[in-house]
C-alpha cells in the first residue's frame, strides 16, 4: 500500500505539475527536511542556542547587580 501511494505521489509530482510549481515545492520540501534534521541534531547533542544565550545574559546580569550591591 505504501509503495502504491509513493508511486502515485511521484507520478503526480513528476509528470503532471509544471516546472514553475515543481521546483519551488521541491525546494520547500528540502528546506523542511534540513530544518527538521538540524532540530533533531540540536535536541540530541546539545541545548538550543537560544536558551544558552539567554542563560549567559541572565547570569551576567546577576553578576553585575551583585557587584553594584557590594
Secondary structure as the mmCIF struct_conf table of DSSP 4:
data_model
#
loop_
_struct_conf.conf_type_id
_struct_conf.id
_struct_conf.beg_label_comp_id
_struct_conf.beg_label_asym_id
_struct_conf.beg_label_seq_id
_struct_conf.end_label_comp_id
_struct_conf.end_label_asym_id
_struct_conf.end_label_seq_id
HELX_RH_AL_P HELX_RH_AL_P1 UNK A 2 UNK A 11
HELX_RH_PI_P HELX_RH_PI_P1 UNK A 12 UNK A 16
BEND BEND1 UNK A 17 UNK A 17
HELX_RH_AL_P HELX_RH_AL_P2 UNK A 19 UNK A 45
BEND BEND2 UNK A 46 UNK A 46
HELX_RH_AL_P HELX_RH_AL_P3 UNK A 49 UNK A 69
#
